[in-house]
């Protein structure tokens, strides 16, 4: 007998939403799991030998293992339970990971999966990941489409900055700009007669140190460009910090050019 398994996975670089959005996402996943569970239970009971108490007992054990659960991680602490009770403990200031998962038990470990992960802090993990695996091609596509639609609504346009290549490129561009600006600003104040290399190296070292501290310290970077951000109802994503960062950088460049022209 040929058995087919269909797997779907989608990833998002950023996600911004409210606690209501988290609840809607969890409820959608819970309903999809319940729909799939009904099919699996019906199939297991239909195929079981009604005259064998052992098979009937195994089917009931299988049914008992099928459950939907939510796991909330706050650093080293975690809580696992049903959707409502776990989200009641959700604190956007301390949350590091939130997982919605349909638990199909060991017997279907590699054949059935329904999982959503929202990740706040892991360096190389996507902000949101949907994984759907099922022997039913239609249901796998349907579940992926429903969950993707909910996540697509809140995807943000700064997800590219979390990719390593873009981070390196941004680092080089900002360092070069800040280094040149710092050089222009500090050159008139350095003692005359110094080796020309000192005029070139010291300002750049200083500016690169500042850039490393402000741009690549993980906490500050995630504060500027959060992977996952939970906001209040009616509030927009917190763009203020990003505009302050960009505005400060542009003002530094402008003042550097102005000072250089005046001197």
ABEGO torsion letter per residue (X at the ends): XBBBBBBBBBBBABBBBBAAAAAAAAAAAAAAAAAAAAAAAAAAAAABBAABAAAAAAAAAAAAABBBBBBBBBEABBBBEBAAAAAAABBAAABABBBBBBBAEAAAAAABBBBBBBBAABAABBABBBBBBBABAAAAAAAAAAAAAAAAAABBAAAAAABAAAAAAAAAAAAAAAAAAAAAAAAAABBBGBBAAAAAAAAAAAAAAAAAAAAABAAAAAAABBABBBBBBGBBBBAAAAAAAAAAAAAAAAAAAAAAAAX
